[in-house]
Amino acid sequence: MALKTRNKVSFTFSLPGMADIIFLLLIFFMITSTLIHPTALKLLLPQSSYQTSAKPLTTVSITRDLQFYVENVPVDVNDLERVLQERIGGNTDIYISLHAERSVPIEHVVKVMNIAKKNQFKLILATSPR
């Protein structure tokens, strides 16, 4: 009497299982991509080998044509302090990230530094890694 095996290994490709995996990966990448907030302004930042782990509340950007931006909104340099105070409110221990292009004269960077010092904001100078 010959015994037959009932469990045979099937080497067929399961398309519905693969579609489920691809769908889950698509959802994962869509969710994680919304967590990244790239700066819309393309700036050539100075290079540095040191990076900080502090999370800034807002960013101030200075372009090569000396236009000031808070986040992605253009701001007049005379209104910069008022806009930052409105954005931050009465919070203490606040970090502001300063994105100044390499070709920006230092006096414009110092203007933002003076505003941060006057209002007791902590300032992070954004750089690109080496």
Backbone atoms as SQL, in Angstrom:
CREATE TABLE atoms (id INTEGER PRIMARY KEY, chain TEXT, resi INTEGER, resn TEXT, atom TEXT, x REAL, y REAL, z REAL);
INSERT INTO atoms VALUES
  (1, 'A', 1, 'MET', 'N', 0.837, -1.163, 0.000),
  (2, 'A', 1, 'MET', 'CA', 0.000, 0.000, 0.000),
  (3, 'A', 1, 'MET', 'C', 0.892, 1.239, 0.000),
  (4, 'A', 2, 'ALA', 'N', 0.716, 2.013, -1.003),
  (5, 'A', 2, 'ALA', 'CA', 1.556, 3.202, -1.176),
  (6, 'A', 2, 'ALA', 'C', 0.889, 4.402, -0.502),
  (7, 'A', 3, 'LEU', 'N', 1.697, 5.119, 0.273),
  (8, 'A', 3, 'LEU', 'CA', 1.193, 6.330, 0.936),
  (9, 'A', 3, 'LEU', 'C', 1.448, 7.541, 0.044),
  (10, 'A', 4, 'LYS', 'N', 0.423, 8.340, -0.088),
  (11, 'A', 4, 'LYS', 'CA', 0.551, 9.556, -0.901),
  (12, 'A', 4, 'LYS', 'C', 0.633, 10.765, 0.035),
  (13, 'A', 5, 'THR', 'N', 1.475, 11.676, -0.318),
  (14, 'A', 5, 'THR', 'CA', 1.571, 12.897, 0.488),
  (15, 'A', 5, 'THR', 'C', 0.524, 13.886, 0.009),
  (16, 'A', 6, 'ARG', 'N', -0.146, 14.480, 0.940),
  (17, 'A', 6, 'ARG', 'CA', -1.207, 15.428, 0.611),
  (18, 'A', 6, 'ARG', 'C', -0.686, 16.861, 0.514),
  (19, 'A', 7, 'ASN', 'N', 0.350, 17.175, 1.251),
  (20, 'A', 7, 'ASN', 'CA', 0.870, 18.547, 1.286),
  (21, 'A', 7, 'ASN', 'C', 1.928, 18.720, 0.213),
  (22, 'A', 8, 'LYS', 'N', 1.567, 19.393, -0.815),
  (23, 'A', 8, 'LYS', 'CA', 2.524, 19.691, -1.874),
  (24, 'A', 8, 'LYS', 'C', 2.857, 21.182, -1.791),
  (25, 'A', 9, 'VAL', 'N', 4.089, 21.506, -2.003),
  (26, 'A', 9, 'VAL', 'CA', 4.531, 22.892, -1.982),
  (27, 'A', 9, 'VAL', 'C', 4.211, 23.502, -3.337),
  (28, 'A', 10, 'SER', 'N', 3.520, 24.621, -3.278),
  (29, 'A', 10, 'SER', 'CA', 3.143, 25.308, -4.503),
  (30, 'A', 10, 'SER', 'C', 4.125, 26.453, -4.751),
  (31, 'A', 11, 'PHE', 'N', 4.680, 26.484, -5.932),
  (32, 'A', 11, 'PHE', 'CA', 5.653, 27.510, -6.285),
  (33, 'A', 11, 'PHE', 'C', 5.036, 28.600, -7.154),
  (34, 'A', 12, 'THR', 'N', 3.754, 28.797, -7.031),
  (35, 'A', 12, 'THR', 'CA', 3.091, 29.823, -7.827),
  (36, 'A', 12, 'THR', 'C', 3.231, 31.178, -7.138),
  (37, 'A', 13, 'PHE', 'N', 3.153, 32.217, -7.923),
  (38, 'A', 13, 'PHE', 'CA', 3.287, 33.593, -7.437),
  (39, 'A', 13, 'PHE', 'C', 1.929, 34.107, -6.984),
  (40, 'A', 14, 'SER', 'N', 1.869, 34.691, -5.799),
  (41, 'A', 14, 'SER', 'CA', 0.607, 35.200, -5.262),
  (42, 'A', 14, 'SER', 'C', 0.521, 36.706, -5.509),
  (43, 'A', 15, 'LEU', 'N', -0.176, 37.084, -6.542),
  (44, 'A', 15, 'LEU', 'CA', -0.314, 38.489, -6.896),
  (45, 'A', 15, 'LEU', 'C', -1.121, 39.287, -5.871),
  (46, 'A', 16, 'PRO', 'N', -2.211, 38.789, -5.305),
  (47, 'A', 16, 'PRO', 'CA', -2.934, 39.586, -4.295),
  (48, 'A', 16, 'PRO', 'C', -2.092, 39.887, -3.045),
  (49, 'A', 17, 'GLY', 'N', -1.280, 38.956, -2.634),
  (50, 'A', 17, 'GLY', 'CA', -0.409, 39.211, -1.480),
  (51, 'A', 17, 'GLY', 'C', 0.624, 40.283, -1.775),
  (52, 'A', 18, 'MET', 'N', 1.182, 40.248, -2.981),
  (53, 'A', 18, 'MET', 'CA', 2.167, 41.254, -3.374),
  (54, 'A', 18, 'MET', 'C', 1.506, 42.624, -3.503),
  (55, 'A', 19, 'ALA', 'N', 0.295, 42.675, -4.006),
  (56, 'A', 19, 'ALA', 'CA', -0.416, 43.948, -4.130),
  (57, 'A', 19, 'ALA', 'C', -0.683, 44.549, -2.751),
  (58, 'A', 20, 'ASP', 'N', -1.009, 43.733, -1.767),
  (59, 'A', 20, 'ASP', 'CA', -1.224, 44.227, -0.405),
  (60, 'A', 20, 'ASP', 'C', 0.051, 44.829, 0.171),
  (61, 'A', 21, 'ILE', 'N', 1.160, 44.164, -0.034),
  (62, 'A', 21, 'ILE', 'CA', 2.441, 44.666, 0.478),
  (63, 'A', 21, 'ILE', 'C', 2.804, 45.990, -0.187),
  (64, 'A', 22, 'ILE', 'N', 2.636, 46.086, -1.488),
  (65, 'A', 22, 'ILE', 'CA', 2.964, 47.325, -2.200),
  (66, 'A', 22, 'ILE', 'C', 2.044, 48.451, -1.749),
  (67, 'A', 23, 'PHE', 'N', 0.774, 48.152, -1.537),
  (68, 'A', 23, 'PHE', 'CA', -0.177, 49.156, -1.063),
  (69, 'A', 23, 'PHE', 'C', 0.206, 49.660, 0.322),
  (70, 'A', 24, 'LEU', 'N', 0.606, 48.773, 1.216),
  (71, 'A', 24, 'LEU', 'CA', 1.020, 49.187, 2.557),
  (72, 'A', 24, 'LEU', 'C', 2.294, 50.021, 2.515),
  (73, 'A', 25, 'LEU', 'N', 3.238, 49.643, 1.649),
  (74, 'A', 25, 'LEU', 'CA', 4.457, 50.453, 1.500),
  (75, 'A', 25, 'LEU', 'C', 4.130, 51.839, 0.943),
  (76, 'A', 26, 'LEU', 'N', 3.213, 51.910, 0.013),
  (77, 'A', 26, 'LEU', 'CA', 2.814, 53.194, -0.547),
  (78, 'A', 26, 'LEU', 'C', 2.213, 54.094, 0.529),
  (79, 'A', 27, 'ILE', 'N', 1.346, 53.546, 1.352),
  (80, 'A', 27, 'ILE', 'CA', 0.752, 54.323, 2.446),
  (81, 'A', 27, 'ILE', 'C', 1.833, 54.776, 3.429),
  (82, 'A', 28, 'PHE', 'N', 2.767, 53.893, 3.753),
  (83, 'A', 28, 'PHE', 'CA', 3.846, 54.241, 4.679),
  (84, 'A', 28, 'PHE', 'C', 4.671, 55.411, 4.149),
  (85, 'A', 29, 'PHE', 'N', 5.059, 55.358, 2.871),
  (86, 'A', 29, 'PHE', 'CA', 5.886, 56.424, 2.318),
  (87, 'A', 29, 'PHE', 'C', 5.109, 57.726, 2.158),
  (88, 'A', 30, 'MET', 'N', 3.829, 57.649, 1.901),
  (89, 'A', 30, 'MET', 'CA', 3.031, 58.871, 1.809),
  (90, 'A', 30, 'MET', 'C', 2.915, 59.547, 3.166),
  (91, 'A', 31, 'ILE', 'N', 2.752, 58.782, 4.217),
  (92, 'A', 31, 'ILE', 'CA', 2.637, 59.356, 5.561),
  (93, 'A', 31, 'ILE', 'C', 3.963, 59.938, 6.018),
  (94, 'A', 32, 'THR', 'N', 5.050, 59.219, 5.805),
  (95, 'A', 32, 'THR', 'CA', 6.353, 59.726, 6.256),
  (96, 'A', 32, 'THR', 'C', 6.816, 60.913, 5.428),
  (97, 'A', 33, 'SER', 'N', 6.417, 61.013, 4.170),
  (98, 'A', 33, 'SER', 'CA', 6.842, 62.158, 3.365),
  (99, 'A', 33, 'SER', 'C', 6.149, 63.440, 3.798),
  (100, 'A', 34, 'THR', 'N', 4.965, 63.359, 4.411),
  (101, 'A', 34, 'THR', 'CA', 4.304, 64.568, 4.888),
  (102, 'A', 34, 'THR', 'C', 4.925, 65.082, 6.176),
  (103, 'A', 35, 'LEU', 'N', 5.735, 64.283, 6.847),
  (104, 'A', 35, 'LEU', 'CA', 6.386, 64.717, 8.071),
  (105, 'A', 35, 'LEU', 'C', 7.621, 65.563, 7.793),
  (106, 'A', 36, 'ILE', 'N', 8.119, 65.545, 6.578),
  (107, 'A', 36, 'ILE', 'CA', 9.309, 66.293, 6.209),
  (108, 'A', 36, 'ILE', 'C', 8.871, 67.662, 5.707),
  (109, 'A', 37, 'HIS', 'N', 9.476, 68.731, 6.262),
  (110, 'A', 37, 'HIS', 'CA', 9.144, 70.090, 5.863),
  (111, 'A', 37, 'HIS', 'C', 10.359, 70.715, 5.189),
  (112, 'A', 38, 'PRO', 'N', 10.512, 70.492, 3.909),
  (113, 'A', 38, 'PRO', 'CA', 11.672, 71.101, 3.258),
  (114, 'A', 38, 'PRO', 'C', 11.485, 72.600, 3.112),
  (115, 'A', 39, 'THR', 'N', 12.567, 73.321, 3.148),
  (116, 'A', 39, 'THR', 'CA', 12.513, 74.753, 2.945),
  (117, 'A', 39, 'THR', 'C', 12.309, 75.008, 1.461),
  (118, 'A', 40, 'ALA', 'N', 11.326, 75.814, 1.134),
  (119, 'A', 40, 'ALA', 'CA', 11.019, 76.072, -0.271),
  (120, 'A', 40, 'ALA', 'C', 12.052, 76.999, -0.903),
  (121, 'A', 41, 'LEU', 'N', 12.780, 77.739, -0.091),
  (122, 'A', 41, 'LEU', 'CA', 13.795, 78.643, -0.613),
  (123, 'A', 41, 'LEU', 'C', 15.086, 77.881, -0.825),
  (124, 'A', 42, 'LYS', 'N', 15.648, 78.009, -2.009),
  (125, 'A', 42, 'LYS', 'CA', 16.916, 77.348, -2.313),
  (126, 'A', 42, 'LYS', 'C', 18.051, 78.299, -1.963),
  (127, 'A', 43, 'LEU', 'N', 18.771, 77.975, -0.895),
  (128, 'A', 43, 'LEU', 'CA', 19.860, 78.824, -0.423),
  (129, 'A', 43, 'LEU', 'C', 21.150, 78.025, -0.404),
  (130, 'A', 44, 'LEU', 'N', 22.243, 78.687, -0.730),
  (131, 'A', 44, 'LEU', 'CA', 23.569, 78.088, -0.572),
  (132, 'A', 44, 'LEU', 'C', 24.070, 78.454, 0.816),
  (133, 'A', 45, 'LEU', 'N', 23.959, 77.525, 1.750),
  (134, 'A', 45, 'LEU', 'CA', 24.325, 77.796, 3.135),
  (135, 'A', 45, 'LEU', 'C', 25.813, 77.590, 3.330),
  (136, 'A', 46, 'PRO', 'N', 26.406, 78.263, 4.313),
  (137, 'A', 46, 'PRO', 'CA', 27.797, 77.990, 4.636),
  (138, 'A', 46, 'PRO', 'C', 27.952, 76.573, 5.168),
  (139, 'A', 47, 'GLN', 'N', 29.142, 76.019, 5.020),
  (140, 'A', 47, 'GLN', 'CA', 29.365, 74.638, 5.442),
  (141, 'A', 47, 'GLN', 'C', 29.933, 74.583, 6.853),
  (142, 'A', 48, 'SER', 'N', 29.547, 73.520, 7.563),
  (143, 'A', 48, 'SER', 'CA', 30.037, 73.300, 8.912),
  (144, 'A', 48, 'SER', 'C', 30.072, 71.802, 9.171),
  (145, 'A', 49, 'SER', 'N', 30.971, 71.387, 10.062),
  (146, 'A', 49, 'SER', 'CA', 31.043, 69.969, 10.402),
  (147, 'A', 49, 'SER', 'C', 30.266, 69.667, 11.682),
  (148, 'A', 50, 'TYR', 'N', 29.693, 70.676, 12.309),
  (149, 'A', 50, 'TYR', 'CA', 28.938, 70.481, 13.545),
  (150, 'A', 50, 'TYR', 'C', 27.456, 70.716, 13.277),
  (151, 'A', 51, 'GLN', 'N', 26.626, 69.867, 13.847),
  (152, 'A', 51, 'GLN', 'CA', 25.179, 69.979, 13.705),
  (153, 'A', 51, 'GLN', 'C', 24.554, 69.976, 15.092),
  (154, 'A', 52, 'THR', 'N', 23.408, 70.632, 15.243),
  (155, 'A', 52, 'THR', 'CA', 22.711, 70.685, 16.522),
  (156, 'A', 52, 'THR', 'C', 21.453, 69.828, 16.446),
  (157, 'A', 53, 'SER', 'N', 20.992, 69.401, 17.595),
  (158, 'A', 53, 'SER', 'CA', 19.788, 68.572, 17.625),
  (159, 'A', 53, 'SER', 'C', 18.571, 69.363, 18.090),
  (160, 'A', 54, 'ALA', 'N', 18.712, 70.669, 18.297),
  (161, 'A', 54, 'ALA', 'CA', 17.590, 71.494, 18.757),
  (162, 'A', 54, 'ALA', 'C', 16.565, 71.644, 17.637),
  (163, 'A', 55, 'LYS', 'N', 15.313, 71.660, 18.019),
  (164, 'A', 55, 'LYS', 'CA', 14.210, 71.782, 17.065),
  (165, 'A', 55, 'LYS', 'C', 13.727, 73.227, 17.066),
  (166, 'A', 56, 'PRO', 'N', 13.972, 73.988, 15.975),
  (167, 'A', 56, 'PRO', 'CA', 13.528, 75.383, 15.950),
  (168, 'A', 56, 'PRO', 'C', 12.018, 75.489, 15.761),
  (169, 'A', 57, 'LEU', 'N', 11.445, 76.540, 16.343),
  (170, 'A', 57, 'LEU', 'CA', 10.017, 76.780, 16.208),
  (171, 'A', 57, 'LEU', 'C', 9.695, 77.420, 14.861),
  (172, 'A', 58, 'THR', 'N', 10.565, 78.295, 14.401),
  (173, 'A', 58, 'THR', 'CA', 10.353, 78.973, 13.127),
  (174, 'A', 58, 'THR', 'C', 11.704, 79.230, 12.472),
  (175, 'A', 59, 'THR', 'N', 11.669, 79.624, 11.211),
  (176, 'A', 59, 'THR', 'CA', 12.908, 79.900, 10.490),
  (177, 'A', 59, 'THR', 'C', 12.850, 81.302, 9.887),
  (178, 'A', 60, 'VAL', 'N', 14.011, 81.934, 9.855),
  (179, 'A', 60, 'VAL', 'CA', 14.190, 83.209, 9.174),
  (180, 'A', 60, 'VAL', 'C', 15.203, 82.957, 8.072),
  (181, 'A', 61, 'SER', 'N', 14.860, 83.336, 6.845),
  (182, 'A', 61, 'SER', 'CA', 15.745, 83.119, 5.705),
  (183, 'A', 61, 'SER', 'C', 16.106, 84.450, 5.082),
  (184, 'A', 62, 'ILE', 'N', 17.371, 84.559, 4.664),
  (185, 'A', 62, 'ILE', 'CA', 17.846, 85.746, 3.959),
  (186, 'A', 62, 'ILE', 'C', 18.413, 85.272, 2.627),
  (187, 'A', 63, 'THR', 'N', 17.836, 85.751, 1.530),
  (188, 'A', 63, 'THR', 'CA', 18.288, 85.343, 0.206),
  (189, 'A', 63, 'THR', 'C', 19.445, 86.229, -0.249),
  (190, 'A', 64, 'ARG', 'N', 20.037, 85.869, -1.371),
  (191, 'A', 64, 'ARG', 'CA', 21.195, 86.631, -1.861),
  (192, 'A', 64, 'ARG', 'C', 20.820, 88.038, -2.298),
  (193, 'A', 65, 'ASP', 'N', 19.547, 88.262, -2.654),
  (194, 'A', 65, 'ASP', 'CA', 19.110, 89.611, -2.998),
  (195, 'A', 65, 'ASP', 'C', 18.537, 90.350, -1.790),
  (196, 'A', 66, 'LEU', 'N', 18.904, 89.890, -0.575),
  (197, 'A', 66, 'LEU', 'CA', 18.596, 90.514, 0.710),
  (198, 'A', 66, 'LEU', 'C', 17.098, 90.613, 0.993),
  (199, 'A', 67, 'GLN', 'N', 16.361, 89.600, 0.600),
  (200, 'A', 67, 'GLN', 'CA', 14.951, 89.474, 0.940),
  (201, 'A', 67, 'GLN', 'C', 14.845, 88.626, 2.196),
  (202, 'A', 68, 'PHE', 'N', 14.050, 89.071, 3.163),
  (203, 'A', 68, 'PHE', 'CA', 13.866, 88.351, 4.421),
  (204, 'A', 68, 'PHE', 'C', 12.564, 87.570, 4.356),
  (205, 'A', 69, 'TYR', 'N', 12.601, 86.338, 4.864),
  (206, 'A', 69, 'TYR', 'CA', 11.427, 85.470, 4.900),
  (207, 'A', 69, 'TYR', 'C', 11.301, 84.871, 6.296),
  (208, 'A', 70, 'VAL', 'N', 10.074, 84.810, 6.806),
  (209, 'A', 70, 'VAL', 'CA', 9.780, 84.043, 8.011),
  (210, 'A', 70, 'VAL', 'C', 8.960, 82.860, 7.521),
  (211, 'A', 71, 'GLU', 'N', 9.502, 81.657, 7.719),
  (212, 'A', 71, 'GLU', 'CA', 9.006, 80.441, 7.062),
  (213, 'A', 71, 'GLU', 'C', 9.137, 80.696, 5.564),
  (214, 'A', 72, 'ASN', 'N', 8.038, 80.742, 4.828),
  (215, 'A', 72, 'ASN', 'CA', 8.090, 81.019, 3.387),
  (216, 'A', 72, 'ASN', 'C', 7.396, 82.319, 3.025),
  (217, 'A', 73, 'VAL', 'N', 7.132, 83.145, 4.027),
  (218, 'A', 73, 'VAL', 'CA', 6.404, 84.403, 3.822),
  (219, 'A', 73, 'VAL', 'C', 7.409, 85.556, 3.773),
  (220, 'A', 74, 'PRO', 'N', 7.405, 86.350, 2.685),
  (221, 'A', 74, 'PRO', 'CA', 8.311, 87.496, 2.635),
  (222, 'A', 74, 'PRO', 'C', 7.945, 88.542, 3.689),
  (223, 'A', 75, 'VAL', 'N', 8.971, 89.093, 4.340),
  (224, 'A', 75, 'VAL', 'CA', 8.771, 90.058, 5.419),
  (225, 'A', 75, 'VAL', 'C', 9.748, 91.205, 5.210),
  (226, 'A', 76, 'ASP', 'N', 9.274, 92.425, 5.461),
  (227, 'A', 76, 'ASP', 'CA', 10.157, 93.586, 5.424),
  (228, 'A', 76, 'ASP', 'C', 11.082, 93.519, 6.643),
  (229, 'A', 77, 'VAL', 'N', 12.312, 93.934, 6.474),
  (230, 'A', 77, 'VAL', 'CA', 13.278, 93.841, 7.571),
  (231, 'A', 77, 'VAL', 'C', 12.841, 94.679, 8.772),
  (232, 'A', 78, 'ASN', 'N', 12.105, 95.758, 8.537),
  (233, 'A', 78, 'ASN', 'CA', 11.637, 96.598, 9.639),
  (234, 'A', 78, 'ASN', 'C', 10.509, 95.931, 10.421),
  (235, 'A', 79, 'ASP', 'N', 9.783, 95.015, 9.802),
  (236, 'A', 79, 'ASP', 'CA', 8.681, 94.319, 10.465),
  (237, 'A', 79, 'ASP', 'C', 9.097, 92.957, 11.013),
  (238, 'A', 80, 'LEU', 'N', 10.351, 92.590, 10.844),
  (239, 'A', 80, 'LEU', 'CA', 10.804, 91.254, 11.218),
  (240, 'A', 80, 'LEU', 'C', 10.618, 90.975, 12.706),
  (241, 'A', 81, 'GLU', 'N', 10.969, 91.926, 13.560),
  (242, 'A', 81, 'GLU', 'CA', 10.843, 91.719, 15.002),
  (243, 'A', 81, 'GLU', 'C', 9.386, 91.515, 15.409),
  (244, 'A', 82, 'ARG', 'N', 8.487, 92.322, 14.866),
  (245, 'A', 82, 'ARG', 'CA', 7.071, 92.200, 15.184),
  (246, 'A', 82, 'ARG', 'C', 6.509, 90.854, 14.716),
  (247, 'A', 83, 'VAL', 'N', 6.889, 90.432, 13.522),
  (248, 'A', 83, 'VAL', 'CA', 6.398, 89.160, 12.975),
  (249, 'A', 83, 'VAL', 'C', 6.903, 87.991, 13.825),
  (250, 'A', 84, 'LEU', 'N', 8.161, 88.040, 14.244),
  (251, 'A', 84, 'LEU', 'CA', 8.699, 86.969, 15.089),
  (252, 'A', 84, 'LEU', 'C', 8.008, 86.939, 16.446),
  (253, 'A', 85, 'GLN', 'N', 7.743, 88.105, 17.025),
  (254, 'A', 85, 'GLN', 'CA', 7.045, 88.144, 18.313),
  (255, 'A', 85, 'GLN', 'C', 5.636, 87.572, 18.193),
  (256, 'A', 86, 'GLU', 'N', 4.951, 87.870, 17.090),
  (257, 'A', 86, 'GLU', 'CA', 3.614, 87.320, 16.872),
  (258, 'A', 86, 'GLU', 'C', 3.670, 85.805, 16.666),
  (259, 'A', 87, 'ARG', 'N', 4.662, 85.355, 15.934),
  (260, 'A', 87, 'ARG', 'CA', 4.783, 83.930, 15.630),
  (261, 'A', 87, 'ARG', 'C', 5.096, 83.127, 16.881),
  (262, 'A', 88, 'ILE', 'N', 5.944, 83.669, 17.731),
  (263, 'A', 88, 'ILE', 'CA', 6.400, 82.927, 18.909),
  (264, 'A', 88, 'ILE', 'C', 5.498, 83.166, 20.107),
  (265, 'A', 89, 'GLY', 'N', 4.899, 84.323, 20.201),
  (266, 'A', 89, 'GLY', 'CA', 4.031, 84.621, 21.345),
  (267, 'A', 89, 'GLY', 'C', 4.863, 84.850, 22.594),
  (268, 'A', 90, 'GLY', 'N', 4.368, 84.393, 23.730),
  (269, 'A', 90, 'GLY', 'CA', 5.064, 84.589, 24.991),
  (270, 'A', 90, 'GLY', 'C', 5.900, 83.397, 25.403),
  (271, 'A', 91, 'ASN', 'N', 6.163, 82.488, 24.491),
  (272, 'A', 91, 'ASN', 'CA', 6.939, 81.286, 24.830),
  (273, 'A', 91, 'ASN', 'C', 8.374, 81.646, 25.186),
  (274, 'A', 92, 'THR', 'N', 8.911, 80.923, 26.134),
  (275, 'A', 92, 'THR', 'CA', 10.321, 81.091, 26.492),
  (276, 'A', 92, 'THR', 'C', 11.096, 79.874, 26.035),
  (277, 'A', 93, 'ASP', 'N', 12.384, 79.994, 26.006),
  (278, 'A', 93, 'ASP', 'CA', 13.274, 78.913, 25.579),
  (279, 'A', 93, 'ASP', 'C', 12.945, 78.478, 24.150),
  (280, 'A', 94, 'ILE', 'N', 12.855, 79.465, 23.255),
  (281, 'A', 94, 'ILE', 'CA', 12.477, 79.246, 21.872),
  (282, 'A', 94, 'ILE', 'C', 13.717, 79.317, 20.984),
  (283, 'A', 95, 'TYR', 'N', 13.798, 78.386, 20.036),
  (284, 'A', 95, 'TYR', 'CA', 14.882, 78.380, 19.057),
  (285, 'A', 95, 'TYR', 'C', 14.358, 78.882, 17.719),
  (286, 'A', 96, 'ILE', 'N', 15.140, 79.761, 17.088),
  (287, 'A', 96, 'ILE', 'CA', 14.857, 80.240, 15.742),
  (288, 'A', 96, 'ILE', 'C', 16.017, 79.810, 14.861),
  (289, 'A', 97, 'SER', 'N', 15.703, 79.268, 13.712),
  (290, 'A', 97, 'SER', 'CA', 16.732, 78.847, 12.769),
  (291, 'A', 97, 'SER', 'C', 16.938, 79.949, 11.746),
  (292, 'A', 98, 'LEU', 'N', 18.181, 80.385, 11.576),
  (293, 'A', 98, 'LEU', 'CA', 18.527, 81.436, 10.621),
  (294, 'A', 98, 'LEU', 'C', 19.211, 80.800, 9.417),
  (295, 'A', 99, 'HIS', 'N', 18.576, 80.941, 8.258),
  (296, 'A', 99, 'HIS', 'CA', 19.120, 80.422, 7.001),
  (297, 'A', 99, 'HIS', 'C', 19.580, 81.619, 6.177),
  (298, 'A', 100, 'ALA', 'N', 20.867, 81.879, 6.181),
  (299, 'A', 100, 'ALA', 'CA', 21.412, 82.999, 5.415),
  (300, 'A', 100, 'ALA', 'C', 22.347, 82.446, 4.345),
  (301, 'A', 101, 'GLU', 'N', 22.139, 82.885, 3.130),
  (302, 'A', 101, 'GLU', 'CA', 22.979, 82.427, 2.036),
  (303, 'A', 101, 'GLU', 'C', 24.411, 82.917, 2.232),
  (304, 'A', 102, 'ARG', 'N', 25.356, 82.182, 1.667),
  (305, 'A', 102, 'ARG', 'CA', 26.782, 82.498, 1.849),
  (306, 'A', 102, 'ARG', 'C', 27.138, 83.912, 1.442),
  (307, 'A', 103, 'SER', 'N', 26.518, 84.426, 0.395),
  (308, 'A', 103, 'SER', 'CA', 26.901, 85.729, -0.143),
  (309, 'A', 103, 'SER', 'C', 26.252, 86.907, 0.584),
  (310, 'A', 104, 'VAL', 'N', 25.423, 86.644, 1.594),
  (311, 'A', 104, 'VAL', 'CA', 24.757, 87.726, 2.339),
  (312, 'A', 104, 'VAL', 'C', 25.783, 88.424, 3.235),
  (313, 'A', 105, 'PRO', 'N', 25.856, 89.761, 3.163),
  (314, 'A', 105, 'PRO', 'CA', 26.781, 90.478, 4.056),
  (315, 'A', 105, 'PRO', 'C', 26.438, 90.230, 5.527),
  (316, 'A', 106, 'ILE', 'N', 27.452, 90.212, 6.352),
  (317, 'A', 106, 'ILE', 'CA', 27.305, 89.829, 7.756),
  (318, 'A', 106, 'ILE', 'C', 26.416, 90.795, 8.532),
  (319, 'A', 107, 'GLU', 'N', 26.322, 92.061, 8.112),
  (320, 'A', 107, 'GLU', 'CA', 25.510, 93.003, 8.880),
  (321, 'A', 107, 'GLU', 'C', 24.024, 92.636, 8.864),
  (322, 'A', 108, 'HIS', 'N', 23.575, 91.962, 7.813),
  (323, 'A', 108, 'HIS', 'CA', 22.170, 91.534, 7.760),
  (324, 'A', 108, 'HIS', 'C', 21.927, 90.346, 8.686),
  (325, 'A', 109, 'VAL', 'N', 22.908, 89.501, 8.806),
  (326, 'A', 109, 'VAL', 'CA', 22.818, 88.382, 9.757),
  (327, 'A', 109, 'VAL', 'C', 22.828, 88.927, 11.182),
  (328, 'A', 110, 'VAL', 'N', 23.643, 89.937, 11.419),
  (329, 'A', 110, 'VAL', 'CA', 23.728, 90.530, 12.754),
  (330, 'A', 110, 'VAL', 'C', 22.422, 91.228, 13.138),
  (331, 'A', 111, 'LYS', 'N', 21.698, 91.783, 12.161),
  (332, 'A', 111, 'LYS', 'CA', 20.388, 92.379, 12.457),
  (333, 'A', 111, 'LYS', 'C', 19.457, 91.339, 13.075),
  (334, 'A', 112, 'VAL', 'N', 19.424, 90.159, 12.482),
  (335, 'A', 112, 'VAL', 'CA', 18.559, 89.091, 13.008),
  (336, 'A', 112, 'VAL', 'C', 19.072, 88.624, 14.365),
  (337, 'A', 113, 'MET', 'N', 20.382, 88.560, 14.532),
  (338, 'A', 113, 'MET', 'CA', 20.958, 88.163, 15.817),
  (339, 'A', 113, 'MET', 'C', 20.589, 89.170, 16.909),
  (340, 'A', 114, 'ASN', 'N', 20.614, 90.447, 16.584),
  (341, 'A', 114, 'ASN', 'CA', 20.239, 91.476, 17.563),
  (342, 'A', 114, 'ASN', 'C', 18.769, 91.378, 17.950),
  (343, 'A', 115, 'ILE', 'N', 17.907, 91.099, 16.978),
  (344, 'A', 115, 'ILE', 'CA', 16.485, 90.915, 17.281),
  (345, 'A', 115, 'ILE', 'C', 16.300, 89.725, 18.210),
  (346, 'A', 116, 'ALA', 'N', 17.009, 88.638, 17.948),
  (347, 'A', 116, 'ALA', 'CA', 16.898, 87.444, 18.795),
  (348, 'A', 116, 'ALA', 'C', 17.422, 87.720, 20.198),
  (349, 'A', 117, 'LYS', 'N', 18.528, 88.439, 20.316),
  (350, 'A', 117, 'LYS', 'CA', 19.089, 88.758, 21.629),
  (351, 'A', 117, 'LYS', 'C', 18.160, 89.682, 22.418),
  (352, 'A', 118, 'LYS', 'N', 17.598, 90.659, 21.743),
  (353, 'A', 118, 'LYS', 'CA', 16.704, 91.616, 22.394),
  (354, 'A', 118, 'LYS', 'C', 15.455, 90.925, 22.955),
  (355, 'A', 119, 'ASN', 'N', 14.945, 89.928, 22.240),
  (356, 'A', 119, 'ASN', 'CA', 13.733, 89.229, 22.653),
  (357, 'A', 119, 'ASN', 'C', 14.021, 87.919, 23.382),
  (358, 'A', 120, 'GLN', 'N', 15.286, 87.649, 23.668),
  (359, 'A', 120, 'GLN', 'CA', 15.736, 86.454, 24.382),
  (360, 'A', 120, 'GLN', 'C', 15.344, 85.168, 23.664),
  (361, 'A', 121, 'PHE', 'N', 15.448, 85.183, 22.317),
  (362, 'A', 121, 'PHE', 'CA', 15.268, 83.984, 21.528),
  (363, 'A', 121, 'PHE', 'C', 16.635, 83.342, 21.343),
  (364, 'A', 122, 'LYS', 'N', 16.679, 82.033, 21.262),
  (365, 'A', 122, 'LYS', 'CA', 17.925, 81.334, 20.957),
  (366, 'A', 122, 'LYS', 'C', 17.996, 81.165, 19.438),
  (367, 'A', 123, 'LEU', 'N', 19.142, 81.465, 18.875),
  (368, 'A', 123, 'LEU', 'CA', 19.301, 81.483, 17.426),
  (369, 'A', 123, 'LEU', 'C', 20.227, 80.362, 16.989),
  (370, 'A', 124, 'ILE', 'N', 19.805, 79.625, 15.977),
  (371, 'A', 124, 'ILE', 'CA', 20.621, 78.573, 15.376),
  (372, 'A', 124, 'ILE', 'C', 20.955, 79.039, 13.961),
  (373, 'A', 125, 'LEU', 'N', 22.223, 79.093, 13.630),
  (374, 'A', 125, 'LEU', 'CA', 22.638, 79.437, 12.277),
  (375, 'A', 125, 'LEU', 'C', 22.694, 78.156, 11.468),
  (376, 'A', 126, 'ALA', 'N', 21.825, 78.051, 10.475),
  (377, 'A', 126, 'ALA', 'CA', 21.743, 76.836, 9.661),
  (378, 'A', 126, 'ALA', 'C', 22.940, 76.778, 8.718),
  (379, 'A', 127, 'THR', 'N', 23.523, 75.608, 8.625),
  (380, 'A', 127, 'THR', 'CA', 24.651, 75.372, 7.724),
  (381, 'A', 127, 'THR', 'C', 24.416, 74.070, 6.982),
  (382, 'A', 128, 'SER', 'N', 25.152, 73.892, 5.901),
  (383, 'A', 128, 'SER', 'CA', 25.092, 72.617, 5.192),
  (384, 'A', 128, 'SER', 'C', 26.251, 71.755, 5.665),
  (385, 'A', 129, 'PRO', 'N', 26.060, 70.443, 5.753),
  (386, 'A', 129, 'PRO', 'CA', 27.135, 69.579, 6.247),
  (387, 'A', 129, 'PRO', 'C', 28.287, 69.507, 5.256),
  (388, 'A', 130, 'ARG', 'N', 29.484, 69.281, 5.790),
  (389, 'A', 130, 'ARG', 'CA', 30.677, 69.146, 4.948),
  (390, 'A', 130, 'ARG', 'C', 30.753, 67.786, 4.333);
